[in-house]
Amino acid sequence: MQIFFLTLYLFISQSSAFAFVVENTSDGLGLETLMSGIGQARLGSTGALGSNPALLAWLPKQHVFMSTNQVNFYKIKAKDGEKLDISPEVIPRFAASSEGFDQWGHSYGLILNKLKIGLNQGTQGQRTSGTQETQTLLLSYGLGHKIAKDTAWGISFYAGRIYQKGDFSALGESDGYEFAFTVRDTKTFWIQGFSLGVASKFDSWSFGLSSKFNTATFWTTGSQEQSGYSEASGTNSSEVEHKVPHIKVVSNFRAGIQKELEKMRLFFDISWLPSYSNRDIDDYTKSQLSLGLGLEGDITEPYQWYTGFMHIPGNSAEQEGGSISLGLSKKNKHSMNYAGLSWARAYRIAESEIVQINFGTNFDH
């Protein structure tokens, strides 16, 4: 029974107790959230702090503060068909200040990502329950500079903390004997890295290219505690292991195009994530190529609409998926409010989907 529960625990955590893979992303986090994060060529975007820092060179010559929030609703099934109970939660994804001046632009702020999963399952005299939480908090600074009238380069630096905690338990009865087991696992580490980007504008076209690289992981800690009781053998067991986890941070390469039309703008992004292997669990992930298409248009002078579609590849046909987003924004004299919905799901598995409410504001001061 203990082997069964530990196997379930390892599946839920999606990694071994002492291995952790972080995939760098370069999604835009401002108005780009209304277009599935698309916007590698979105000139002058404050949300470019999380994507292509070269775009900051086109920031307007004023102080701007922007914040983006998300509410996530999950509908996910485990491999055995059991639904995972994941509570919706408001996540402050992005908060940054920016300013443009002459041929320069810069931005600084916080980027946050958080996921908390709850499991509560009862089968054949056994009750399994637990929670797992993963949180990423990054402090970033980005700078863009025009080296020519319509060409710019940019660089951003980030440093932050990644934290994962799992707490799972199983209790029940087997062959007339009671048993109880618990597993607690924590991993914490800090990372530091940078992003490089270039962007250019030609007539009604603009282009962007960026990549994120991790340079260091430090202050890494990890522990796993297992304890249990078996009435059949009349024994109690307890084991605590402290071990520095193996950390792997995968770079991301992304390019984008923007085309300005009469009353709308067309965006196209392509993202490449190199292949990587997790040596602790002998797992290999193939390289992934994602494609995204976004549109932004004018309704009336203060109102604009946004939509985007992103293809999300998987390691198999069953894991392939996509996301679609819709949103609106309203400009005021010194501010802008925006909100929208995103829906992501696996193409072949209807029970694996995420609905997000995206909303935020920016204002100049």
C-alpha positions as CSV (number, residue, x, y, z in Angstrom):
1,M,0.0,0.0,0.0
2,Q,2.9,2.4,0.8
3,I,4.3,1.8,-2.7
4,F,1.0,2.6,-4.3
5,F,0.7,5.9,-2.4
6,L,4.3,7.0,-3.1
7,T,3.7,6.2,-6.8
8,L,0.6,8.4,-6.8
9,Y,2.6,11.2,-5.0
10,L,5.4,11.1,-7.6
11,F,2.9,11.4,-10.4
12,I,1.2,14.4,-8.8
13,S,4.4,16.2,-8.2
14,Q,5.5,15.6,-11.8
15,S,9.1,15.2,-10.7
16,S,11.2,13.1,-8.4
17,A,11.5,14.2,-4.8
18,F,14.9,15.8,-5.6
19,A,14.6,17.0,-9.2
20,F,13.0,20.1,-10.5
21,V,12.8,21.5,-14.1
22,V,12.0,25.2,-14.7
23,E,11.0,26.2,-18.3
24,N,11.9,29.8,-18.9
25,T,9.0,31.6,-20.7
26,S,9.0,35.0,-22.5
27,D,5.3,35.8,-22.6
28,G,4.2,39.4,-22.5
29,L,2.4,40.2,-19.2
30,G,0.5,43.4,-19.9
31,L,-2.1,43.8,-22.6
32,E,-0.4,40.7,-24.1
33,T,-2.3,38.5,-21.6
34,L,-5.5,39.3,-23.6
35,M,-3.7,37.7,-26.7
36,S,-2.4,34.5,-25.0
37,G,0.9,36.3,-24.2
38,I,1.7,37.1,-27.9
39,G,3.7,40.3,-28.5
40,Q,7.4,39.8,-29.2
41,A,7.1,42.7,-31.7
42,R,4.7,44.9,-29.6
43,L,6.7,48.1,-29.6
44,G,6.5,50.3,-26.5
45,S,4.8,47.7,-24.3
46,T,5.4,47.8,-20.5
47,G,4.6,44.1,-20.5
48,A,7.7,43.5,-22.5
49,L,9.7,43.3,-19.3
50,G,8.7,39.7,-19.2
51,S,9.3,39.1,-22.9
52,N,11.5,41.2,-25.2
53,P,13.3,44.1,-23.5
54,A,14.3,45.7,-26.8
55,L,10.6,46.8,-27.1
56,L,11.1,49.1,-24.1
57,A,13.1,51.5,-26.4
58,W,9.7,52.7,-27.8
59,L,8.1,53.5,-24.5
60,P,6.3,56.8,-24.3
61,K,8.2,59.6,-22.6
62,Q,6.3,59.4,-19.3
63,H,6.2,57.3,-16.1
64,V,3.7,54.4,-16.4
65,F,2.7,51.8,-13.8
66,M,1.1,48.6,-15.0
67,S,-0.4,45.6,-13.0
68,T,-1.9,42.4,-14.3
69,N,-3.9,39.8,-12.3
70,Q,-5.3,36.4,-13.1
71,V,-8.0,34.1,-11.7
72,N,-7.4,30.5,-12.7
73,F,-10.1,27.8,-12.9
74,Y,-8.8,24.2,-13.5
75,K,-10.5,21.1,-14.7
76,I,-7.9,18.3,-14.8
77,K,-8.0,14.5,-14.5
78,A,-5.2,12.3,-13.3
79,K,-4.0,9.3,-15.2
80,D,-6.4,7.0,-13.3
81,G,-9.4,9.2,-14.3
82,E,-9.7,10.8,-10.9
83,K,-10.4,14.5,-11.0
84,L,-8.0,16.8,-9.2
85,D,-9.5,19.4,-7.0
86,I,-7.7,22.7,-7.7
87,S,-9.1,25.8,-5.9
88,P,-9.4,29.0,-8.0
89,E,-7.1,31.8,-6.7
90,V,-6.4,35.4,-7.6
91,I,-2.8,35.7,-8.7
92,P,-1.1,39.1,-9.0
93,R,1.0,38.1,-12.1
94,F,2.8,41.3,-12.9
95,A,3.5,44.8,-11.4
96,A,6.0,47.1,-13.1
97,S,6.9,50.8,-13.5
98,S,8.4,52.0,-16.8
99,E,9.6,55.2,-18.4
100,G,10.8,56.3,-21.9
101,F,13.3,59.1,-22.6
102,D,15.1,60.0,-25.8
103,Q,16.3,56.8,-27.4
104,W,16.0,54.8,-24.2
105,G,13.3,53.0,-22.2
106,H,13.5,51.0,-19.0
107,S,11.1,49.0,-16.7
108,Y,11.3,47.3,-13.4
109,G,8.9,45.2,-11.3
110,L,7.7,41.8,-10.0
111,I,6.6,38.7,-12.0
112,L,4.7,36.1,-10.0
113,N,3.3,32.7,-10.9
114,K,1.5,30.4,-8.5
115,L,-0.4,27.0,-8.5
116,K,-2.0,25.2,-5.7
117,I,-3.5,21.7,-6.3
118,G,-5.7,19.8,-3.9
119,L,-6.3,16.0,-4.0
120,N,-9.1,14.2,-2.1
121,Q,-9.8,10.6,-3.2
122,G,-11.6,7.7,-1.6
123,T,-11.5,4.1,-3.1
124,Q,-11.8,0.6,-1.6
125,G,-11.4,1.5,2.0
126,Q,-8.7,4.0,1.5
127,R,-8.7,7.8,1.7
128,T,-5.9,9.8,-0.1
129,S,-5.6,13.5,0.3
130,G,-3.0,16.2,0.0
131,T,-2.0,19.5,-1.4
132,Q,0.9,20.7,-3.6
133,E,1.9,24.4,-4.1
134,T,4.4,25.8,-6.5
135,Q,5.3,29.5,-6.5
136,T,7.7,31.6,-8.6
137,L,8.6,35.2,-7.6
138,L,11.0,37.2,-9.8
139,L,12.3,40.7,-9.5
140,S,13.2,42.0,-13.0
141,Y,14.8,45.1,-14.5
142,G,14.9,45.7,-18.3
143,L,16.5,48.3,-20.5
144,G,16.0,49.1,-24.2
145,H,18.1,51.4,-26.4
146,K,17.7,52.5,-30.1
147,I,21.0,52.0,-31.8
148,A,19.4,53.5,-35.0
149,K,16.2,55.3,-35.8
150,D,14.2,52.1,-36.2
151,T,16.4,49.4,-34.6
152,A,16.9,48.7,-30.9
153,W,18.5,46.2,-28.6
154,G,17.6,45.4,-25.0
155,I,18.6,43.4,-21.9
156,S,16.8,42.5,-18.8
157,F,18.0,40.9,-15.6
158,Y,15.9,38.7,-13.2
159,A,16.5,37.1,-9.8
160,G,14.0,35.3,-7.7
161,R,12.8,32.4,-5.6
162,I,11.1,29.2,-6.6
163,Y,9.3,27.2,-4.0
164,Q,7.4,23.9,-4.0
165,K,5.7,22.2,-1.2
166,G,3.8,18.9,-1.2
167,D,1.9,17.3,1.7
168,F,0.1,14.0,1.1
169,S,-1.4,11.3,3.3
170,A,-3.2,8.0,2.9
171,L,-5.2,6.1,5.5
172,G,-7.6,3.2,5.4
173,E,-7.9,-0.6,6.0
174,S,-6.5,-3.6,4.2
175,D,-7.3,-7.2,5.1
176,G,-8.8,-6.0,8.3
177,Y,-5.8,-4.0,9.4
178,E,-5.6,-0.3,9.5
179,F,-2.7,1.7,8.1
180,A,-1.7,5.4,7.7
181,F,1.1,7.0,5.7
182,T,2.2,10.6,5.1
183,V,4.7,12.2,2.7
184,R,6.0,15.8,3.0
185,D,8.3,17.2,0.4
186,T,9.7,20.8,0.1
187,K,12.1,22.3,-2.4
188,T,13.3,25.9,-2.4
189,F,16.0,27.6,-4.6
190,W,16.9,31.0,-6.0
191,I,17.7,31.7,-9.6
192,Q,19.4,34.5,-11.5
193,G,19.5,35.1,-15.3
194,F,19.1,37.6,-18.1
195,S,17.2,38.1,-21.3
196,L,18.5,39.6,-24.6
197,G,16.4,41.0,-27.3
198,V,16.4,43.0,-30.6
199,A,13.6,44.8,-32.4
200,S,13.2,46.8,-35.5
201,K,10.5,48.8,-37.4
202,F,10.1,49.1,-41.1
203,D,7.2,51.0,-42.5
204,S,4.1,49.2,-41.2
205,W,6.0,46.2,-40.1
206,S,7.9,45.5,-36.8
207,F,10.1,42.5,-35.8
208,G,11.3,41.2,-32.4
209,L,13.6,38.4,-31.2
210,S,14.6,37.5,-27.7
211,S,15.9,34.7,-25.5
212,K,16.1,34.0,-21.7
213,F,19.2,32.4,-20.1
214,N,19.7,31.2,-16.6
215,T,23.2,32.0,-15.2
216,A,23.0,30.7,-11.6
217,T,21.0,28.7,-9.0
218,F,21.8,29.2,-5.4
219,W,20.5,28.8,-1.8
220,T,19.0,25.4,-2.8
221,T,17.4,23.3,-0.1
222,G,15.3,20.2,-0.2
223,S,13.8,17.7,2.2
224,Q,11.4,14.8,2.2
225,E,9.7,13.3,5.3
226,Q,7.9,9.9,5.2
227,S,6.1,8.4,8.2
228,G,3.6,5.7,8.6
229,Y,1.8,3.1,10.8
230,S,0.8,-0.4,10.0
231,E,-1.5,-2.3,12.3
232,A,-0.6,-5.6,10.5
233,S,3.0,-5.4,11.7
234,G,2.4,-3.2,14.7
235,T,5.2,-0.8,13.6
236,N,5.6,2.9,13.2
237,S,8.1,4.2,10.6
238,S,9.6,7.6,10.1
239,E,12.3,8.8,7.8
240,V,13.6,12.3,7.0
241,E,16.0,13.0,4.1
242,H,17.7,16.3,3.4
243,K,19.2,16.6,0.0
244,V,20.0,19.4,-2.4
245,P,17.7,18.9,-5.4
246,H,19.0,18.8,-9.0
247,I,17.8,22.0,-10.7
248,K,17.5,22.5,-14.4
249,V,16.5,25.7,-16.0
250,V,15.7,25.5,-19.7
251,S,16.2,28.5,-22.0
252,N,13.6,29.9,-24.3
253,F,13.9,31.4,-27.8
254,R,11.1,33.5,-29.3
255,A,10.5,35.7,-32.3
256,G,7.6,37.8,-33.4
257,I,6.2,40.0,-36.2
258,Q,3.7,42.8,-36.1
259,K,1.8,44.2,-39.1
260,E,-0.1,47.5,-38.7
261,L,-3.4,47.6,-40.8
262,E,-5.8,50.5,-41.1
263,K,-7.9,49.7,-37.9
264,M,-6.1,46.8,-36.4
265,R,-2.7,45.2,-35.7
266,L,-1.8,41.6,-36.5
267,F,0.8,39.7,-34.4
268,F,2.5,36.4,-35.0
269,D,4.9,34.8,-32.5
270,I,7.0,31.6,-32.7
271,S,8.7,30.1,-29.6
272,W,11.3,27.3,-29.4
273,L,12.1,25.4,-26.2
274,P,15.1,23.1,-26.6
275,S,15.0,19.5,-25.6
276,Y,16.1,18.5,-22.1
277,S,16.5,15.5,-19.8
278,N,15.8,14.9,-16.2
279,R,18.5,12.6,-15.0
280,D,16.9,11.8,-11.7
281,I,13.9,10.1,-13.2
282,D,15.4,9.2,-16.5
283,D,13.0,11.4,-18.4
284,Y,13.6,13.1,-21.8
285,T,11.6,15.9,-23.2
286,K,11.8,16.7,-26.9
287,S,12.2,20.2,-28.1
288,Q,8.9,22.1,-28.6
289,L,7.9,24.7,-31.2
290,S,4.9,26.9,-30.3
291,L,3.0,29.1,-32.7
292,G,0.8,32.0,-31.8
293,L,-1.5,34.5,-33.7
294,G,-2.9,37.7,-32.2
295,L,-5.1,40.6,-33.3
296,E,-5.8,44.0,-31.8
297,G,-8.3,46.5,-33.1
298,D,-10.2,49.7,-32.5
299,I,-13.9,49.8,-31.6
300,T,-14.3,53.5,-30.7
301,E,-11.7,56.0,-29.6
302,P,-11.4,54.8,-26.0
303,Y,-12.2,51.1,-26.6
304,Q,-10.0,48.4,-28.2
305,W,-10.5,44.6,-28.6
306,Y,-7.9,41.8,-28.5
307,T,-7.8,38.1,-29.3
308,G,-5.1,35.5,-29.6
309,F,-4.6,31.8,-30.3
310,M,-1.5,29.8,-29.2
311,H,-0.7,26.2,-30.2
312,I,0.8,24.4,-27.2
313,P,2.7,21.2,-28.2
314,G,3.1,18.2,-26.0
315,N,5.3,15.1,-25.8
316,S,2.6,13.1,-27.4
317,A,-0.5,13.6,-29.5
318,E,-2.7,13.3,-26.4
319,Q,-0.8,16.1,-24.7
320,E,-1.1,18.6,-27.5
321,G,-3.3,21.6,-26.8
322,G,-4.0,25.2,-27.4
323,S,-5.3,28.4,-25.9
324,I,-7.6,31.1,-27.1
325,S,-8.0,34.6,-25.5
326,L,-10.4,37.5,-25.8
327,G,-10.4,40.9,-24.2
328,L,-11.3,44.6,-24.1
329,S,-9.5,47.7,-22.9
330,K,-10.7,51.3,-22.2
331,K,-8.5,54.3,-22.3
332,N,-9.1,57.1,-19.8
333,K,-7.3,60.5,-19.6
334,H,-4.3,59.1,-17.6
335,S,-5.1,55.4,-17.3
336,M,-6.3,52.3,-19.1
337,N,-8.3,49.4,-17.7
338,Y,-8.4,46.0,-19.4
339,A,-10.0,42.6,-18.9
340,G,-10.6,39.3,-20.8
341,L,-10.8,35.5,-20.8
342,S,-8.4,32.8,-21.8
343,W,-9.2,29.1,-22.3
344,A,-6.5,26.5,-22.6
345,R,-7.1,22.8,-23.1
346,A,-5.7,19.6,-24.5
347,Y,-7.1,18.8,-27.9
348,R,-8.0,15.2,-27.2
349,I,-8.7,15.3,-23.5
350,A,-11.7,17.5,-22.6
351,E,-11.1,17.0,-18.9
352,S,-7.8,18.9,-19.1
353,E,-8.5,22.6,-19.4
354,I,-7.9,25.9,-17.7
355,V,-10.1,29.0,-17.8
356,Q,-8.4,32.3,-16.8
357,I,-9.9,35.7,-16.1
358,N,-7.2,38.3,-16.9
359,F,-7.6,41.9,-15.7
360,G,-5.4,44.9,-14.9
361,T,-4.7,48.5,-15.2
362,N,-2.0,51.0,-16.1
363,F,-1.7,54.7,-15.5
364,D,0.8,57.5,-16.1
365,H,2.0,59.8,-13.4
